[in-house]
Amino acid sequence: MALTIGQVAAQCGVGVETIRFYEREGLIAQPSRPESGFRKYPPDAVRWVRFIQRAKALGFSLREIKELLSLRVDSAKTCDAVKGRAEAKITDIEKKIGHLQEMKRALVKLTVACRGKRPTSDCPILEALGEGD
């Protein structure tokens, strides 16, 4: 049974504008507009939007998701191609975790240096952030 854009959005827990955005980005196909004026989406549209949402939740960019979607429909490709992209994403996430840990260490160091009772004009956190001006 064909679905309206509102029905697809509701079933996926996203807004209609999200569906339109995915269409503009080429992540999902935009159905043709029949004479009635309302586009009808195939039931698979729900599956594709959910795929996109899950991939986003795992940290994949829209460009990467587009690649994954193309791999999904390319019967000449193997799981190795998908696995390689997932492993690259793991490496990227590990780098981000390292960067976040560095940020945390720097902030902990700054908060330890702050006694909290000084006027803001003498705040070591604000001074450190202002260094390099």
N, C-alpha and C positions, 0 to 999 in steps of 0.2 A: 504494500500500500504506500503510495506517495505521501510525502509529508510537506507541510509548509515550513518556511524558515523558522517561524515561531515554535513549531512543534520540535524541530531538530534542536533548536537552542534550549528549549525546556527539558528535553530528554537528556541533554548533555550538561545541564546546569551552567550554561553560559548565556550571554546576551546575544541578541540578533546581530548587533554590530560586530561581535567576535566572529560570527559565521561569515559576514560580509568581508571582514578583514582577511580571514583565511582564504576566501575566494580571490581577493585582490592579490594576495601573496602567492597564489597558485598552489596552495596546499590542498584545496578541495575544488572540484569542478563546479562551476556555476551552471545550474540547469537553464535550458532555454526558457524564454517567457512565452507561454501559450497565449492564445487569443483571450482567454479569461483574465490575463494580466498577472496571475499569481504563479510564481515559479513553484514547481513541485520537485522535491528532493527524493532520491531513492532512499530506502531504509538503510542502505550502506553508509549514507552520509553521517548517521549517528555514530557508526563504528569508526569512521575516519576522524571525526572531531574528537571522540574519546581517545583515539590513538595519539592525536596531536597533544591533547591535554596531558596524557600520561607521560609522553616524551618530554614535554616542557617541565613537568614536575621532576623529572630525572636530570634536568639541567641542559637538555639539548636546545640549541638555538633553532630559530625557524628555518634557517638555511640547512642545518643538519637534519631537521625533521623532514624537510622536502627531499633530501637525499635518501633518508630511510624509507619514505613513502615510495620513492621511485624504485628502490631495491625490492620493496615488497611486491611490486607488480612485474618486476623483471625476472622471468623464469630462468634466464641464462645465468643469473648470479647465484652464489651459494651463501650459506650462513656465515662463511668466513668474512665476507664483505661487511656484514652487519656486526659480527663480533669485533672486527678491527675498529669500527667506529665506536662501539661501546667501550673498548679498551682505551681508545684515545680520549673518550669522555672521562673515564676513570682517572687517567693521568692528569687531565685538566682540573678535575675536582681536587685531586691531591695537591696540586700547585696552589689552588685557591685556599685550601685548608691551611697550608703552610703560611700563606700570606695573612690569613685571618689570625693565625697564632702569633705571628710577628706583631700585628696590630694590637692584639690583646696584651702581649708582653710590654709594648711601649706604653699603652694606656695604664697598665698596672703600675709601671714605674712612675708615671706622672702622678697618679692618684696617691701613691705612697709618699711622694715628695710634698704633697699638698697637706698642710695642717688644718685647712678648712676655716680657720678663724681670722685669717688676714683679709684686708680689703682686696677687692678684685684687682686693683692696680698693682698688687704685689703677689698675684696668684701665679705659682710656678707652672700650672697647666696652661694658662693663657700666655705666659711668657714663652714657653716651649713652642706653642702653636704659632706664635708671632715671630719666632726666630727665622732668619732668612729673608726678612722683608728688605 
